[in-house]
Amino acid sequence: MNRRLFLHAAACAVLLLIGPPGADAADKIKVAASFSVLGDMVKQIGGDRVEVTTFVGPNGDAHVYEPTPGDTRKLADAPILVVNGLGLEGWMSRLEKSSGFKGTVVTATKGIKTRLMEEEGTTRKITDPHAWQSLANGRIYVQNIRDGLIAADPAGKDTYEANAKKYLADIDDVEKLVKDSIAKLPPARRKIITTHDAFGYFGATYGMEFIAPEGVSTDSEASARDVAKIIRQIKAEKVPAVFLENVTDHRLLDQIARETGAKVGGTLYSDALSEANGPAATYLGMFRHNIATLAAALSS
Ligand SMILES: [Zn+2]
């Protein structure tokens, strides 16, 4: 074998060892996601081709997050940033500025029909950011993330399309489960209390009434007057159960449950997933857990 042929064969052997693009960590597309729900979606759609960094992790509060110096470095490194938008990540523009981020921002809620909600303590209407709590919106998130990944990494188009297609089929299955479970509940029992108003899209899409004493954001506290009003409402409407959330303080709900006799129905995952070994480690796992918790508490 002459020297040139040998070098060529050696190079081919090295390529074989490395494998196809996307299989090696150094080749992966770095994608930053603002919070855990989006981080999971990017992993599902990006598969082996992406390396995902999530700023607000499991059980974290995306409304009031304080970015760390580590976040600044990670965002500076990423060519793609996936955000929810609709006012959820008020801290993101500061992080983008401090990191000198020059990549592409993918807004997962682009094209979603938003709902308004009343801001706590005012009559001002603001956009409800919790759009992911409807699986119908979840489909739009998936399409936006898929298209954002394809735009940034056209060579991965087939992979992203195939992964998104499978993911959308899984969303269909879980949505059927949610609808079937709610259909089995007596209509009078399809109303519950949660700690912050995160389930407006869920309620509007699937026909449940969620009453929240704290308003839209986790950083506002309910006034004594709000609590008294909620307690009257629970008694008058015979609301059967109150639910805790993984991202909020539960003392207020404990008090409401005590004073009304409504039962505490369990913990719902609203604005963050659980740890990997918890009951809601993925977006679809969150829906499976929440609907099972709701059904168990409201059917009896
Ligand atoms: Zn929230």
Boltz pocket constraint, residues with backbone or C-beta under 6 A from the ligand:
constraints:
  - pocket:
      binder: B
      contacts: [[A, 63], [A, 130], [A, 196], [A, 197], [A, 198], [A, 216], [A, 217], [A, 218], [A, 270], [A, 271]]
      max_distance: 6.0
